[in-house]
Structure formats: C-alpha cells, structure tokens
Amino acid sequence: MSSLKWTRSYDLLVQNKHFRIFISEHDGNQFYAGCLWHEGNRALKAPGQMGSLNFYLENRPGNSEQDALDQILDWVKTKFGENFELKESK
C-alpha cells in the first residue's frame, strides 16, 4: 500500500475564475500536481433555462514538488494563457 502526503495547495485565479492546485507526494518521492477546474455558462439554472458546469481534474507528475508545480503551470499557460495569479493557500 502506498502512502500519500499532501504537501501544498495553491489558489489559481484565471479569467475571473478561482481554481485550486494541490501538490501530493507518494512513495518513492513521486510528486503530482492536480488542478480541479471547471468550464460552463453557469452553475445553477432555472427551470426552462439552459446552463451547465463541467468539472475536470488535470494531473501532472514531477520529480520534485517544484517540478510538479511547474508542469501543471505549463498546462495552465497552454489552456488559459499567461494572464493568471497564483497564491499559496494557507
């Protein structure tokens, strides 16, 4: 059985949306960065109105905590562009 340690989390602000990035360490010094993100028009809909919100989880491996974060940030830049803000969560 493998052990899992959550090492850091970040708030990602992009295109007026707030996403979270989580870094985890697994057995053998394997690191992963995951970003839970969504897209869609709206979260709630009234009867007879169109609306949806789809959630996705993007994961990237790395050789270190920083490498995993760099990998997921490369994906962020590809998906959303260079204009984003990243803050470490408390």
C-alpha positions in Angstrom: 0.0 0.0 0.0 1.4 3.4 -0.9 1.4 6.4 1.4 0.2 9.8 0.3 1.2 13.2 1.7 -0.5 16.4 0.7 2.4 18.9 0.6 1.0 22.3 -0.7 -2.1 23.9 -2.2 -2.5 27.0 -4.3 -5.2 29.3 -5.3 -5.2 29.9 -9.1 -7.1 32.9 -10.3 -7.6 33.0 -14.1 -10.2 34.6 -16.3 -12.3 35.7 -13.4 -12.4 32.0 -12.1 -11.0 30.5 -8.9 -9.4 27.1 -9.2 -7.2 25.0 -6.8 -3.9 23.3 -7.3 -2.9 20.5 -4.9 0.6 19.0 -4.7 1.0 15.5 -3.3 4.0 13.3 -2.6 3.7 9.5 -3.0 6.0 6.6 -2.1 9.4 6.8 -3.7 9.5 10.6 -3.9 6.9 10.8 -6.7 5.2 14.1 -6.8 1.9 15.1 -8.6 0.2 18.4 -9.1 -3.5 18.3 -9.7 -5.8 21.2 -10.7 -9.5 21.0 -10.2 -11.1 23.3 -12.8 -14.5 23.9 -14.5 -16.0 25.4 -17.5 -19.5 26.2 -18.5 -22.0 29.0 -18.6 -23.4 28.9 -15.0 -23.6 26.6 -12.1 -27.3 26.9 -11.4 -30.2 27.0 -13.8 -33.8 28.0 -13.5 -36.5 25.7 -14.9 -36.6 26.0 -18.7 -33.2 27.7 -18.9 -30.0 26.3 -20.3 -27.0 26.0 -18.1 -24.3 23.7 -17.1 -21.0 23.4 -15.3 -18.5 20.7 -16.1 -15.7 19.8 -13.7 -12.3 18.4 -14.7 -9.2 17.2 -12.9 -5.8 17.8 -14.6 -2.8 15.9 -13.2 0.9 16.3 -13.9 3.8 14.3 -12.4 7.1 15.7 -11.4 10.5 14.7 -9.9 10.0 17.2 -7.1 7.3 19.4 -5.6 8.5 22.4 -7.7 8.8 20.3 -10.9 5.2 19.1 -10.5 4.0 22.6 -9.9 6.0 23.8 -13.0 4.4 21.0 -15.1 0.8 22.0 -14.1 1.6 25.7 -14.7 2.8 24.8 -18.2 -0.6 23.3 -18.7 -2.3 26.4 -17.2 -0.5 28.6 -19.7 -1.5 26.3 -22.6 -5.1 26.1 -21.5 -5.8 29.6 -20.2 -2.9 31.8 -21.3 -0.2 33.7 -19.5 -2.5 36.0 -17.5 -3.1 34.3 -14.2 -2.4 34.7 -10.5 -1.1 32.0 -8.2 -1.1 32.3 -4.4 -0.1 29.6 -1.9 -3.1 28.6 0.2 -2.9 28.9 3.9 
